[in-house]
C-alpha cells in the first residue's frame, strides 16, 4: 500500500501531514514521489531522509 493511501486511511492528506510536521508541502510531495516506493535505498541525506524516516516511522513501515 502506498504512503498516500496509508495517510488517507488515517484521514490525513500528504499536504496536511506536511503542515502538521512543519515541512513544506511541495517538498514532501516530491520526496514521496521519488522515494516512497523504494525499499532498496533511502534518500541521500538532509530533509528528504528526515521526511521519509518520520513518515515510515509514523506509518509503521520500518
Secondary structure, DSSP 8 states (H G I E B T S, - for coil): --HHHHHHHTT--HHHHHHHTT--HHHHHHHHHHHTT--S---SSHHHHHHHHHHHHHHT--
